[in-house]
């Protein structure tokens, strides 16, 4: 999208090369949705990536790339994936003895058969509206209503004010859906959750998109936020040039 739509040069980098000194030639690295970054990079690659960001690099992640950056074992983004709202909490292992329960109705039964740590229902593809946070440069040039094509089940908790910024967050339940069908449970849990987050990491910056802003090059508003991340991001780091 950067090359074809905006004539801005990019250079593909193989994941295995992230662990090399080649990364130092770049100001911005984009991790799109993909495979298992943690497995492909291994421990050495993850530490090399973190070192590059810490020294002033800008890491922009999308969907699966954001899931990788937010993983506790990686620690590049200070947010967490949410479990299913209203689901049961995981219990300590007490062998094969379970606490006695009384199931009073069908709803109680449905909750009882949920996994110990259930995830939200997966979304096959829905356009969701967002709201902007006005005190961050990442939302410059856009207004409330920017839509993202959301797929999957990755819902994140909002960043606290001392962790970073929720540059864009999903709209209220009644205004959330802009196209496609969204279950009521999804509406309630996705509402007011972050769509784009930014956090400082050492002298660098990590920007995470919950969904791909370049989806089919069709989301003009999301494109602006993506361009802000790529083009403005390096100007907001402490890298010495």
N, C-alpha and C positions, 0 to 999 in steps of 0.2 A: 504494500500500500504506500509506503514512504517513497519508493522509487517510481511507481507507475502513476500514482495520483498526485504526488507533490514534487516529483523530480528531485528527491533528496537522496544522495548516495548512501548505501548501506553495504556492509561487508558480512557475509555469513561466516560464522565461526563454529567449528565442530565442537560438540560438548566436551570431548576428551581434551581439546586444546585449551579449555578454560583453566586447567591446572598449570599451564605454561606461562612464560613471561609475555607471550603474545598479547595477553589481555591488557597490558599496560599501554598499548597504543591507542586504546579507545577511552572515550569519556562516558559513553552510554552503552549498556548491554541490555538487550531485550530477551526475556525468557517467555516465549509463547506457550500456549497449552501444548502439552506433548506427553512423552512417556515418563518414566521414573527418573527424574533428575538426580535424586539422591543416589540411586544405584549406579547411574552412568558416571557421575562425578566421583563417587567414592569419597572417603574422608578427606583425602588430600585435595581433591578438587573443591569440595565445600569450603575448606579452610582457605584455599587460594582465592576463591570468590569473595569470601568475607573480608579477607585482607585487602583485596582490590577496592571493595566498597568503603572499607574503613579509611583508606587513604584518599578518598575523594571521588570514587566512581559513582555513577548513577545506575541503579538496577531497576528496570521496569519489567514487571511480571504480569502475566495474564492467566487467569483461570488456573490450570494445573501448575503453572509457574508460581502463582501466588500461594497455592496450597503448599508447594515445596518451601517457599521463603518463610511461611508462617509455622512450619513444622518445629516442634520443640527442639529437635536434634539439630536444626539448622539455625534458628534464632535470628533471622534477618528481619522479620516483621513481628512486632509485639502484639499480635492478635491470635485468636483461637477459633477453630471451627466449632460450631454449635451442634449439640445433639438435638434430637427432636424435642420441641417444647411440649411439656406435659408428659413426656415419657418417663419410665421408671429409672431410678438411679442404679448404677452398678453397686452390688453388695460385696462385702469382703467374703472370701472363700471360707465357708464353714463345712467343708467336706460335702457329703451328699444329703445333709439335713437342711430343709428349707423351712422358713418361718410359716406358720399356719395362716391362711387367709380365707376370707369369705367373699365369694364373687356374687354380688347382688343383682347384677343386670348384664345386658349384652356389652355395654360400654366397659364395664369392669373386666369382662372376659377379654375383650379386644386389647385392653391395656396389659393384661396378664401375659398374653402371648407375644408381646413385643420383645425384641432382643434386649440384653442387659444395657447396651449403649446404643439405642436406635438413632439413626440419622433421619433428617427430614426426607419427605418423599422427593424423589428425583423429578426434576422439571424437564420435559422433552424439548422445550424451546418456547419462551415467552418474552415478548418485549415488555420491559419494566421501566416505568418512569422513575426519575431521581430528582432530588433536591440538591442544591449546592450550598456549600459553606463559603461565605463571601470573604472571609479573612485569610484566604490562601491563594497564591498565584496560580495554583493548578486549575482552579475553576475560572480563570480569567477568560472572558469572551463567550461564556455560555450562561444560560439562565435555567431556572427550574424547568423540568420537563424533559431534559435530555434522556433518551431511552437507550437501554442496553439489551441485547439479546442474551437472555440468561438460560443456561442449560445446566443440568446436574443438580447437586444437593449441597453445594458448598455455601453455607451461611456463616458469616463471621460476626463475632461480637464487635461492637464499636471500639475504637481506640479511645482511651482516656486522654484528657488534655495534656498530661505529662508524658504520654507515649508518642503522640503525633497528631495527625489531622485526619478526620473523615471528610475528605475533600468533596465527595458526592455521596449521598446516602439515599436509599430507596424511599419512595413516597409512602404516604399513609395507605392503609389497606384498601380504602374505597377508591383511591386514585392510582393504585400501583400498576394495574394491567393496562398496557397500551395496545396489545395485540396478542391473541392466543388465549388459551384457557388456563386459569390458575385456580387450584383448589383453595377453599377457604382457609384450611390450615396453613398452606403456603403463604397466602396473603398476610395472615397474622404474624407469621414468624419472620418473613422477609421484610416487612414494613419497618422503616427507620433503621435498617441495618446497613453497614457501609457497602458502597459500590466501588469506590476508589479511596484508598488510604495512602498516606505518605508518612514516612518516619525517618528521622535522622539515624545514621549508623556510623559512628565515628565522625570522620570528616566528609562522609558521603551521604547518600540518600537512597532510600528504597521506596518505590511507588508500586502499589499493588492494585491491579484491576481484577475484580471478582469475575468479570466476564470479558470476552475479547472485544475491545472497542473497534477493531478493524473488521468485524464480521461482514464478509462479502462486500467490503468497501461501501456499505449502504447506510451507515450510521453517521451522518454528517456532524451532529452535535458531539458524539463520542469521539470522533476524529479530532476535534479541537482539543479535547482534554488530553488525548494521546500525544498530539503535537506539543502541547504545553509540557508534558512530561519529558519528551525527548529533546526538545529544543531549548526550553527554559531551565530544565533541571540542572544542567551543569553550572549555571550561573548562581545556583543556590547551595553549592557545596563549598567546602573550605580548601579545595585542592589548590596547591600553588602551581601556577602555570609559568 
